[in-house]
Amino acid sequence: MSNYSDLINVESLAEKRENFSPERWDVSFYCKDCEELVETNRPNPKGYTFKCIKCNGKNVAVGTEAGLKTNYRIKW
Ligand SMILES: [Zn+2]
């Protein structure tokens, strides 16, 4: 999916930032409105805003897939 080099700034959004490395972890996006993992657009390439491609909302959490699953109790 996403180019990791574009996600380098996501580090500051990670809850466990000392353990977070975009080079080593898969970064995923969870839309709190759609209540599922989604792909996102970045309206501002250098910003922290991500927009859900499904609902076009900004209520998107960023993190590792495992972390998001735990935080939002995603079952699949
Ligand atoms: Zn959405």
PDB file of the backbone (N, CA, C, O) and the ligand in Angstrom, with CONECT records:
HET     ZN  A 101       1
ATOM      1  N   MET A   1       0.818  -1.190   0.000  1.00  0.00           N
ATOM      2  CA  MET A   1       0.000   0.000   0.000  1.00  0.00           C
ATOM      3  C   MET A   1       0.861   1.252   0.000  1.00  0.00           C
ATOM      4  O   MET A   1       1.329   1.680  -1.055  1.00  0.00           O
ATOM      5  N   SER A   2       1.071   1.829   1.138  1.00  0.00           N
ATOM      6  CA  SER A   2       1.705   3.135   1.190  1.00  0.00           C
ATOM      7  C   SER A   2       3.221   3.030   1.065  1.00  0.00           C
ATOM      8  O   SER A   2       3.829   2.007   1.378  1.00  0.00           O
ATOM      9  N   ASN A   3       3.786   4.097   0.608  1.00  0.00           N
ATOM     10  CA  ASN A   3       5.236   4.198   0.521  1.00  0.00           C
ATOM     11  C   ASN A   3       5.784   4.574   1.895  1.00  0.00           C
ATOM     12  O   ASN A   3       5.439   5.630   2.426  1.00  0.00           O
ATOM     13  N   TYR A   4       6.610   3.750   2.464  1.00  0.00           N
ATOM     14  CA  TYR A   4       7.076   3.985   3.824  1.00  0.00           C
ATOM     15  C   TYR A   4       7.819   5.308   3.947  1.00  0.00           C
ATOM     16  O   TYR A   4       7.787   5.946   4.999  1.00  0.00           O
ATOM     17  N   SER A   5       8.473   5.711   2.899  1.00  0.00           N
ATOM     18  CA  SER A   5       9.216   6.962   2.996  1.00  0.00           C
ATOM     19  C   SER A   5       8.285   8.145   3.201  1.00  0.00           C
ATOM     20  O   SER A   5       8.699   9.184   3.715  1.00  0.00           O
ATOM     21  N   ASP A   6       7.025   7.989   2.798  1.00  0.00           N
ATOM     22  CA  ASP A   6       6.047   9.056   3.011  1.00  0.00           C
ATOM     23  C   ASP A   6       5.496   9.048   4.428  1.00  0.00           C
ATOM     24  O   ASP A   6       4.841   9.999   4.853  1.00  0.00           O
ATOM     25  N   LEU A   7       5.759   7.994   5.140  1.00  0.00           N
ATOM     26  CA  LEU A   7       5.118   7.808   6.431  1.00  0.00           C
ATOM     27  C   LEU A   7       6.070   8.065   7.589  1.00  0.00           C
ATOM     28  O   LEU A   7       5.752   7.759   8.738  1.00  0.00           O
ATOM     29  N   ILE A   8       7.205   8.612   7.299  1.00  0.00           N
ATOM     30  CA  ILE A   8       8.232   8.762   8.325  1.00  0.00           C
ATOM     31  C   ILE A   8       7.735   9.627   9.469  1.00  0.00           C
ATOM     32  O   ILE A   8       8.104   9.393  10.619  1.00  0.00           O
ATOM     33  N   ASN A   9       6.912  10.615   9.181  1.00  0.00           N
ATOM     34  CA  ASN A   9       6.437  11.516  10.227  1.00  0.00           C
ATOM     35  C   ASN A   9       5.346  10.893  11.082  1.00  0.00           C
ATOM     36  O   ASN A   9       4.966  11.444  12.115  1.00  0.00           O
ATOM     37  N   VAL A  10       4.854   9.763  10.656  1.00  0.00           N
ATOM     38  CA  VAL A  10       3.822   9.088  11.444  1.00  0.00           C
ATOM     39  C   VAL A  10       4.372   8.681  12.802  1.00  0.00           C
ATOM     40  O   VAL A  10       3.616   8.437  13.743  1.00  0.00           O
ATOM     41  N   GLU A  11       5.680   8.610  12.893  1.00  0.00           N
ATOM     42  CA  GLU A  11       6.305   8.192  14.145  1.00  0.00           C
ATOM     43  C   GLU A  11       5.781   8.979  15.333  1.00  0.00           C
ATOM     44  O   GLU A  11       5.543   8.409  16.397  1.00  0.00           O
ATOM     45  N   SER A  12       5.600  10.282  15.165  1.00  0.00           N
ATOM     46  CA  SER A  12       5.180  11.109  16.287  1.00  0.00           C
ATOM     47  C   SER A  12       3.750  10.822  16.703  1.00  0.00           C
ATOM     48  O   SER A  12       3.333  11.220  17.791  1.00  0.00           O
ATOM     49  N   LEU A  13       3.001  10.149  15.871  1.00  0.00           N
ATOM     50  CA  LEU A  13       1.615   9.831  16.193  1.00  0.00           C
ATOM     51  C   LEU A  13       1.488   8.488  16.889  1.00  0.00           C
ATOM     52  O   LEU A  13       0.439   8.163  17.447  1.00  0.00           O
ATOM     53  N   ALA A  14       2.544   7.725  16.854  1.00  0.00           N
ATOM     54  CA  ALA A  14       2.458   6.389  17.426  1.00  0.00           C
ATOM     55  C   ALA A  14       2.422   6.457  18.947  1.00  0.00           C
ATOM     56  O   ALA A  14       3.098   7.277  19.567  1.00  0.00           O
ATOM     57  N   GLU A  15       1.628   5.585  19.523  1.00  0.00           N
ATOM     58  CA  GLU A  15       1.515   5.614  20.971  1.00  0.00           C
ATOM     59  C   GLU A  15       2.815   5.173  21.630  1.00  0.00           C
ATOM     60  O   GLU A  15       3.249   5.756  22.624  1.00  0.00           O
ATOM     61  N   LYS A  16       3.410   4.167  21.084  1.00  0.00           N
ATOM     62  CA  LYS A  16       4.658   3.675  21.645  1.00  0.00           C
ATOM     63  C   LYS A  16       5.787   4.076  20.702  1.00  0.00           C
ATOM     64  O   LYS A  16       6.373   3.241  20.013  1.00  0.00           O
ATOM     65  N   ARG A  17       6.066   5.337  20.691  1.00  0.00           N
ATOM     66  CA  ARG A  17       6.955   5.850  19.670  1.00  0.00           C
ATOM     67  C   ARG A  17       8.368   5.283  19.794  1.00  0.00           C
ATOM     68  O   ARG A  17       9.082   5.179  18.797  1.00  0.00           O
ATOM     69  N   GLU A  18       8.765   4.926  20.975  1.00  0.00           N
ATOM     70  CA  GLU A  18      10.121   4.388  21.092  1.00  0.00           C
ATOM     71  C   GLU A  18      10.238   3.027  20.406  1.00  0.00           C
ATOM     72  O   GLU A  18      11.328   2.594  20.032  1.00  0.00           O
ATOM     73  N   ASN A  19       9.111   2.377  20.253  1.00  0.00           N
ATOM     74  CA  ASN A  19       9.142   1.071  19.595  1.00  0.00           C
ATOM     75  C   ASN A  19       8.693   1.144  18.146  1.00  0.00           C
ATOM     76  O   ASN A  19       8.643   0.129  17.451  1.00  0.00           O
ATOM     77  N   PHE A  20       8.375   2.323  17.705  1.00  0.00           N
ATOM     78  CA  PHE A  20       7.760   2.456  16.396  1.00  0.00           C
ATOM     79  C   PHE A  20       8.811   2.820  15.357  1.00  0.00           C
ATOM     80  O   PHE A  20       9.518   3.819  15.488  1.00  0.00           O
ATOM     81  N   SER A  21       8.899   2.003  14.339  1.00  0.00           N
ATOM     82  CA  SER A  21       9.817   2.297  13.248  1.00  0.00           C
ATOM     83  C   SER A  21       9.138   1.976  11.934  1.00  0.00           C
ATOM     84  O   SER A  21       8.853   0.809  11.664  1.00  0.00           O
ATOM     85  N   PRO A  22       8.869   2.975  11.108  1.00  0.00           N
ATOM     86  CA  PRO A  22       8.185   2.720   9.838  1.00  0.00           C
ATOM     87  C   PRO A  22       8.925   1.745   8.943  1.00  0.00           C
ATOM     88  O   PRO A  22       8.331   1.090   8.087  1.00  0.00           O
ATOM     89  N   GLU A  23      10.236   1.657   9.153  1.00  0.00           N
ATOM     90  CA  GLU A  23      10.985   0.722   8.322  1.00  0.00           C
ATOM     91  C   GLU A  23      10.736  -0.715   8.742  1.00  0.00           C
ATOM     92  O   GLU A  23      10.894  -1.641   7.947  1.00  0.00           O
ATOM     93  N   ARG A  24      10.352  -0.890   9.980  1.00  0.00           N
ATOM     94  CA  ARG A  24      10.236  -2.252  10.502  1.00  0.00           C
ATOM     95  C   ARG A  24       8.799  -2.685  10.696  1.00  0.00           C
ATOM     96  O   ARG A  24       8.506  -3.880  10.731  1.00  0.00           O
ATOM     97  N   TRP A  25       7.907  -1.728  10.823  1.00  0.00           N
ATOM     98  CA  TRP A  25       6.526  -2.076  11.136  1.00  0.00           C
ATOM     99  C   TRP A  25       5.627  -1.739   9.953  1.00  0.00           C
ATOM    100  O   TRP A  25       5.875  -0.785   9.215  1.00  0.00           O
ATOM    101  N   ASP A  26       4.607  -2.521   9.794  1.00  0.00           N
ATOM    102  CA  ASP A  26       3.581  -2.176   8.822  1.00  0.00           C
ATOM    103  C   ASP A  26       2.711  -1.072   9.406  1.00  0.00           C
ATOM    104  O   ASP A  26       2.217  -1.180  10.528  1.00  0.00           O
ATOM    105  N   VAL A  27       2.534  -0.034   8.647  1.00  0.00           N
ATOM    106  CA  VAL A  27       1.693   1.069   9.101  1.00  0.00           C
ATOM    107  C   VAL A  27       0.315   0.918   8.467  1.00  0.00           C
ATOM    108  O   VAL A  27       0.182   0.742   7.256  1.00  0.00           O
ATOM    109  N   SER A  28      -0.684   0.990   9.302  1.00  0.00           N
ATOM    110  CA  SER A  28      -2.051   0.851   8.828  1.00  0.00           C
ATOM    111  C   SER A  28      -2.879   2.035   9.289  1.00  0.00           C
ATOM    112  O   SER A  28      -2.488   2.789  10.180  1.00  0.00           O
ATOM    113  N   PHE A  29      -4.026   2.172   8.661  1.00  0.00           N
ATOM    114  CA  PHE A  29      -4.922   3.283   8.972  1.00  0.00           C
ATOM    115  C   PHE A  29      -6.290   2.719   9.328  1.00  0.00           C
ATOM    116  O   PHE A  29      -6.816   1.836   8.651  1.00  0.00           O
ATOM    117  N   TYR A  30      -6.841   3.245  10.394  1.00  0.00           N
ATOM    118  CA  TYR A  30      -8.149   2.793  10.845  1.00  0.00           C
ATOM    119  C   TYR A  30      -9.102   3.978  10.832  1.00  0.00           C
ATOM    120  O   TYR A  30      -8.857   4.991  11.486  1.00  0.00           O
ATOM    121  N   CYS A  31     -10.192   3.842  10.080  1.00  0.00           N
ATOM    122  CA  CYS A  31     -11.190   4.893  10.041  1.00  0.00           C
ATOM    123  C   CYS A  31     -12.204   4.644  11.148  1.00  0.00           C
ATOM    124  O   CYS A  31     -12.876   3.612  11.174  1.00  0.00           O
ATOM    125  N   LYS A  32     -12.303   5.612  12.066  1.00  0.00           N
ATOM    126  CA  LYS A  32     -13.216   5.452  13.196  1.00  0.00           C
ATOM    127  C   LYS A  32     -14.670   5.580  12.763  1.00  0.00           C
ATOM    128  O   LYS A  32     -15.574   5.123  13.464  1.00  0.00           O
ATOM    129  N   ASP A  33     -14.893   6.197  11.616  1.00  0.00           N
ATOM    130  CA  ASP A  33     -16.256   6.317  11.101  1.00  0.00           C
ATOM    131  C   ASP A  33     -16.688   5.042  10.378  1.00  0.00           C
ATOM    132  O   ASP A  33     -17.795   4.544  10.577  1.00  0.00           O
ATOM    133  N   CYS A  34     -15.802   4.530   9.544  1.00  0.00           N
ATOM    134  CA  CYS A  34     -16.112   3.289   8.828  1.00  0.00           C
ATOM    135  C   CYS A  34     -15.932   2.072   9.733  1.00  0.00           C
ATOM    136  O   CYS A  34     -16.462   0.995   9.462  1.00  0.00           O
ATOM    137  N   GLU A  35     -15.171   2.266  10.814  1.00  0.00           N
ATOM    138  CA  GLU A  35     -14.886   1.198  11.765  1.00  0.00           C
ATOM    139  C   GLU A  35     -14.189   0.023  11.109  1.00  0.00           C
ATOM    140  O   GLU A  35     -14.532  -1.139  11.327  1.00  0.00           O
ATOM    141  N   GLU A  36     -13.220   0.355  10.315  1.00  0.00           N
ATOM    142  CA  GLU A  36     -12.409  -0.693   9.713  1.00  0.00           C
ATOM    143  C   GLU A  36     -11.091  -0.107   9.224  1.00  0.00           C
ATOM    144  O   GLU A  36     -10.937   1.108   9.104  1.00  0.00           O
ATOM    145  N   LEU A  37     -10.162  -0.984   8.949  1.00  0.00           N
ATOM    146  CA  LEU A  37      -8.893  -0.544   8.386  1.00  0.00           C
ATOM    147  C   LEU A  37      -9.132  -0.111   6.954  1.00  0.00           C
ATOM    148  O   LEU A  37      -9.802  -0.800   6.186  1.00  0.00           O
ATOM    149  N   VAL A  38      -8.581   1.029   6.606  1.00  0.00           N
ATOM    150  CA  VAL A  38      -8.835   1.600   5.285  1.00  0.00           C
ATOM    151  C   VAL A  38      -7.530   2.093   4.669  1.00  0.00           C
ATOM    152  O   VAL A  38      -6.517   2.251   5.350  1.00  0.00           O
ATOM    153  N   GLU A  39      -7.586   2.326   3.385  1.00  0.00           N
ATOM    154  CA  GLU A  39      -6.525   3.067   2.713  1.00  0.00           C
ATOM    155  C   GLU A  39      -6.838   4.551   2.848  1.00  0.00           C
ATOM    156  O   GLU A  39      -7.991   4.933   3.044  1.00  0.00           O
ATOM    157  N   THR A  40      -5.819   5.378   2.743  1.00  0.00           N
ATOM    158  CA  THR A  40      -6.036   6.811   2.941  1.00  0.00           C
ATOM    159  C   THR A  40      -5.371   7.625   1.847  1.00  0.00           C
ATOM    160  O   THR A  40      -4.453   7.174   1.162  1.00  0.00           O
ATOM    161  N   ASN A  41      -5.863   8.819   1.717  1.00  0.00           N
ATOM    162  CA  ASN A  41      -5.211   9.840   0.908  1.00  0.00           C
ATOM    163  C   ASN A  41      -4.564  10.842   1.843  1.00  0.00           C
ATOM    164  O   ASN A  41      -4.968  10.995   2.996  1.00  0.00           O
ATOM    165  N   ARG A  42      -3.548  11.525   1.320  1.00  0.00           N
ATOM    166  CA  ARG A  42      -2.928  12.593   2.108  1.00  0.00           C
ATOM    167  C   ARG A  42      -3.116  13.903   1.372  1.00  0.00           C
ATOM    168  O   ARG A  42      -2.369  14.209   0.443  1.00  0.00           O
ATOM    169  N   PRO A  43      -4.104  14.675   1.778  1.00  0.00           N
ATOM    170  CA  PRO A  43      -4.352  15.953   1.087  1.00  0.00           C
ATOM    171  C   PRO A  43      -3.161  16.890   1.197  1.00  0.00           C
ATOM    172  O   PRO A  43      -2.920  17.698   0.300  1.00  0.00           O
ATOM    173  N   ASN A  44      -2.419  16.787   2.285  1.00  0.00           N
ATOM    174  CA  ASN A  44      -1.205  17.585   2.459  1.00  0.00           C
ATOM    175  C   ASN A  44      -0.038  16.614   2.583  1.00  0.00           C
ATOM    176  O   ASN A  44       0.116  15.960   3.614  1.00  0.00           O
ATOM    177  N   PRO A  45       0.784  16.514   1.545  1.00  0.00           N
ATOM    178  CA  PRO A  45       1.838  15.487   1.539  1.00  0.00           C
ATOM    179  C   PRO A  45       2.814  15.599   2.694  1.00  0.00           C
ATOM    180  O   PRO A  45       3.430  14.605   3.078  1.00  0.00           O
ATOM    181  N   LYS A  46       2.967  16.791   3.256  1.00  0.00           N
ATOM    182  CA  LYS A  46       3.918  16.940   4.355  1.00  0.00           C
ATOM    183  C   LYS A  46       3.222  17.071   5.699  1.00  0.00           C
ATOM    184  O   LYS A  46       3.857  17.353   6.715  1.00  0.00           O
ATOM    185  N   GLY A  47       1.911  16.865   5.694  1.00  0.00           N
ATOM    186  CA  GLY A  47       1.177  17.030   6.938  1.00  0.00           C
ATOM    187  C   GLY A  47       0.855  15.704   7.577  1.00  0.00           C
ATOM    188  O   GLY A  47       1.281  14.643   7.120  1.00  0.00           O
ATOM    189  N   TYR A  48       0.101  15.790   8.631  1.00  0.00           N
ATOM    190  CA  TYR A  48      -0.241  14.601   9.395  1.00  0.00           C
ATOM    191  C   TYR A  48      -1.666  14.145   9.134  1.00  0.00           C
ATOM    192  O   TYR A  48      -2.143  13.185   9.739  1.00  0.00           O
ATOM    193  N   THR A  49      -2.336  14.838   8.235  1.00  0.00           N
ATOM    194  CA  THR A  49      -3.738  14.528   7.997  1.00  0.00           C
ATOM    195  C   THR A  49      -3.871  13.419   6.976  1.00  0.00           C
ATOM    196  O   THR A  49      -3.248  13.441   5.914  1.00  0.00           O
ATOM    197  N   PHE A  50      -4.691  12.457   7.320  1.00  0.00           N
ATOM    198  CA  PHE A  50      -5.005  11.379   6.393  1.00  0.00           C
ATOM    199  C   PHE A  50      -6.506  11.342   6.193  1.00  0.00           C
ATOM    200  O   PHE A  50      -7.280  11.535   7.132  1.00  0.00           O
ATOM    201  N   LYS A  51      -6.904  11.092   4.964  1.00  0.00           N
ATOM    202  CA  LYS A  51      -8.332  11.043   4.687  1.00  0.00           C
ATOM    203  C   LYS A  51      -8.716   9.651   4.208  1.00  0.00           C
ATOM    204  O   LYS A  51      -8.105   9.087   3.301  1.00  0.00           O
ATOM    205  N   CYS A  52      -9.726   9.132   4.835  1.00  0.00           N
ATOM    206  CA  CYS A  52     -10.247   7.820   4.461  1.00  0.00           C
ATOM    207  C   CYS A  52     -10.736   7.857   3.013  1.00  0.00           C
ATOM    208  O   CYS A  52     -11.465   8.768   2.621  1.00  0.00           O
ATOM    209  N   ILE A  53     -10.333   6.867   2.225  1.00  0.00           N
ATOM    210  CA  ILE A  53     -10.755   6.878   0.833  1.00  0.00           C
ATOM    211  C   ILE A  53     -12.200   6.414   0.676  1.00  0.00           C
ATOM    212  O   ILE A  53     -12.799   6.574  -0.388  1.00  0.00           O
ATOM    213  N   LYS A  54     -12.752   5.841   1.738  1.00  0.00           N
ATOM    214  CA  LYS A  54     -14.128   5.346   1.619  1.00  0.00           C
ATOM    215  C   LYS A  54     -15.152   6.434   1.929  1.00  0.00           C
ATOM    216  O   LYS A  54     -16.095   6.648   1.168  1.00  0.00           O
ATOM    217  N   CYS A  55     -14.954   7.123   3.067  1.00  0.00           N
ATOM    218  CA  CYS A  55     -15.929   8.140   3.466  1.00  0.00           C
ATOM    219  C   CYS A  55     -15.371   9.549   3.319  1.00  0.00           C
ATOM    220  O   CYS A  55     -16.080  10.533   3.530  1.00  0.00           O
ATOM    221  N   ASN A  56     -14.073   9.641   2.951  1.00  0.00           N
ATOM    222  CA  ASN A  56     -13.419  10.940   2.778  1.00  0.00           C
ATOM    223  C   ASN A  56     -13.341  11.716   4.086  1.00  0.00           C
ATOM    224  O   ASN A  56     -13.195  12.938   4.083  1.00  0.00           O
ATOM    225  N   GLY A  57     -13.436  11.011   5.188  1.00  0.00           N
ATOM    226  CA  GLY A  57     -13.346  11.660   6.489  1.00  0.00           C
ATOM    227  C   GLY A  57     -11.928  11.674   7.006  1.00  0.00           C
ATOM    228  O   GLY A  57     -11.050  10.970   6.506  1.00  0.00           O
ATOM    229  N   LYS A  58     -11.725  12.491   8.019  1.00  0.00           N
ATOM    230  CA  LYS A  58     -10.390  12.618   8.601  1.00  0.00           C
ATOM    231  C   LYS A  58     -10.282  11.945   9.958  1.00  0.00           C
ATOM    232  O   LYS A  58      -9.293  12.112  10.671  1.00  0.00           O
ATOM    233  N   ASN A  59     -11.288  11.198  10.299  1.00  0.00           N
ATOM    234  CA  ASN A  59     -11.285  10.541  11.598  1.00  0.00           C
ATOM    235  C   ASN A  59     -10.503   9.236  11.504  1.00  0.00           C
ATOM    236  O   ASN A  59     -11.032   8.146  11.719  1.00  0.00           O
ATOM    237  N   VAL A  60      -9.228   9.388  11.176  1.00  0.00           N
ATOM    238  CA  VAL A  60      -8.395   8.240  10.862  1.00  0.00           C
ATOM    239  C   VAL A  60      -7.279   8.108  11.885  1.00  0.00           C
ATOM    240  O   VAL A  60      -6.563   9.071  12.159  1.00  0.00           O
ATOM    241  N   ALA A  61      -7.137   6.944  12.437  1.00  0.00           N
ATOM    242  CA  ALA A  61      -6.044   6.656  13.356  1.00  0.00           C
ATOM    243  C   ALA A  61      -4.923   5.968  12.585  1.00  0.00           C
ATOM    244  O   ALA A  61      -5.168   5.192  11.662  1.00  0.00           O
ATOM    245  N   VAL A  62      -3.698   6.266  12.981  1.00  0.00           N
ATOM    246  CA  VAL A  62      -2.536   5.702  12.313  1.00  0.00           C
ATOM    247  C   VAL A  62      -1.758   4.869  13.306  1.00  0.00           C
ATOM    248  O   VAL A  62      -1.555   5.275  14.450  1.00  0.00           O
ATOM    249  N   GLY A  63      -1.331   3.721  12.872  1.00  0.00           N
ATOM    250  CA  GLY A  63      -0.507   2.903  13.759  1.00  0.00           C
ATOM    251  C   GLY A  63      -0.172   1.590  13.107  1.00  0.00           C
ATOM    252  O   GLY A  63      -0.456   1.365  11.930  1.00  0.00           O
ATOM    253  N   THR A  64       0.429   0.738  13.879  1.00  0.00           N
ATOM    254  CA  THR A  64       0.685  -0.592  13.357  1.00  0.00           C
ATOM    255  C   THR A  64      -0.625  -1.353  13.292  1.00  0.00           C
ATOM    256  O   THR A  64      -1.559  -1.079  14.045  1.00  0.00           O
ATOM    257  N   GLU A  65      -0.678  -2.301  12.390  1.00  0.00           N
ATOM    258  CA  GLU A  65      -1.900  -3.083  12.264  1.00  0.00           C
ATOM    259  C   GLU A  65      -2.226  -3.786  13.581  1.00  0.00           C
ATOM    260  O   GLU A  65      -3.381  -3.836  14.002  1.00  0.00           O
ATOM    261  N   ALA A  66      -1.207  -4.320  14.212  1.00  0.00           N
ATOM    262  CA  ALA A  66      -1.435  -5.013  15.483  1.00  0.00           C
ATOM    263  C   ALA A  66      -1.917  -4.039  16.553  1.00  0.00           C
ATOM    264  O   ALA A  66      -2.800  -4.368  17.344  1.00  0.00           O
ATOM    265  N   GLY A  67      -1.344  -2.856  16.576  1.00  0.00           N
ATOM    266  CA  GLY A  67      -1.740  -1.875  17.574  1.00  0.00           C
ATOM    267  C   GLY A  67      -3.158  -1.401  17.355  1.00  0.00           C
ATOM    268  O   GLY A  67      -3.921  -1.245  18.308  1.00  0.00           O
ATOM    269  N   LEU A  68      -3.519  -1.168  16.093  1.00  0.00           N
ATOM    270  CA  LEU A  68      -4.867  -0.720  15.787  1.00  0.00           C
ATOM    271  C   LEU A  68      -5.886  -1.789  16.126  1.00  0.00           C
ATOM    272  O   LEU A  68      -6.964  -1.498  16.643  1.00  0.00           O
ATOM    273  N   LYS A  69      -5.534  -3.019  15.832  1.00  0.00           N
ATOM    274  CA  LYS A  69      -6.458  -4.116  16.150  1.00  0.00           C
ATOM    275  C   LYS A  69      -6.710  -4.183  17.639  1.00  0.00           C
ATOM    276  O   LYS A  69      -7.833  -4.422  18.083  1.00  0.00           O
ATOM    277  N   THR A  70      -5.655  -3.968  18.404  1.00  0.00           N
ATOM    278  CA  THR A  70      -5.802  -4.014  19.862  1.00  0.00           C
ATOM    279  C   THR A  70      -6.605  -2.817  20.350  1.00  0.00           C
ATOM    280  O   THR A  70      -7.529  -2.965  21.149  1.00  0.00           O
ATOM    281  N   ASN A  71      -6.250  -1.627  19.865  1.00  0.00           N
ATOM    282  CA  ASN A  71      -6.906  -0.420  20.361  1.00  0.00           C
ATOM    283  C   ASN A  71      -8.388  -0.384  20.001  1.00  0.00           C
ATOM    284  O   ASN A  71      -9.212   0.069  20.795  1.00  0.00           O
ATOM    285  N   TYR A  72      -8.720  -0.853  18.827  1.00  0.00           N
ATOM    286  CA  TYR A  72     -10.089  -0.731  18.364  1.00  0.00           C
ATOM    287  C   TYR A  72     -10.825  -2.066  18.321  1.00  0.00           C
ATOM    288  O   TYR A  72     -11.944  -2.172  17.818  1.00  0.00           O
ATOM    289  N   ARG A  73     -10.165  -3.068  18.861  1.00  0.00           N
ATOM    290  CA  ARG A  73     -10.797  -4.384  18.995  1.00  0.00           C
ATOM    291  C   ARG A  73     -11.364  -4.863  17.676  1.00  0.00           C
ATOM    292  O   ARG A  73     -12.499  -5.331  17.593  1.00  0.00           O
ATOM    293  N   ILE A  74     -10.553  -4.734  16.658  1.00  0.00           N
ATOM    294  CA  ILE A  74     -10.962  -5.207  15.348  1.00  0.00           C
ATOM    295  C   ILE A  74     -10.890  -6.729  15.330  1.00  0.00           C
ATOM    296  O   ILE A  74      -9.882  -7.323  15.714  1.00  0.00           O
ATOM    297  N   LYS A  75     -11.936  -7.324  14.893  1.00  0.00           N
ATOM    298  CA  LYS A  75     -11.948  -8.787  14.791  1.00  0.00           C
ATOM    299  C   LYS A  75     -12.035  -9.174  13.328  1.00  0.00           C
ATOM    300  O   LYS A  75     -12.928  -8.744  12.598  1.00  0.00           O
ATOM    301  N   TRP A  76     -11.084  -9.997  12.922  1.00  0.00           N
ATOM    302  CA  TRP A  76     -11.113 -10.510  11.558  1.00  0.00           C
ATOM    303  C   TRP A  76     -10.217 -11.692  11.448  1.00  0.00           C
ATOM    304  O   TRP A  76     -10.098 -12.278  10.372  1.00  0.00           O
TER     305      TRP A  76
HETATM  306 ZN    ZN A 101     -14.046   6.125   6.551  1.00  0.00          ZN2+
END
